[in-house]
């Protein structure tokens, strides 16, 4: 039987992989994908806690409502973030972090 600790371990591994990708990579797109993986790990944790928190014999779905909100915010973040990445690529012709840190013409 799968317990809450199984979900938390998977979520922790996903978050750690995302954090390692943010720290180690130099490509902005890879860093952005790792940030989204970290957000998904947090959402998995929220859903797991919501599923295993039982009130009157039924799961408490209040945290899952928060997950829908975070998914909506993540969708808006993707739209804005990718637009910024495309604009930086057009101006610098590169998606490497070093080329973006120097925002001189």
Secondary structure, DSSP 8 states (H G I E B T S, - for coil): ---HHHHHHHHHHHHHHHHHHHHH--BHHHHHHHHHHHHHHHHHHHHHHHHH-EETTEE--HHHHHHHHHHHHHHHHHHHHHHHHHHHHHHHS--BHHHHH----
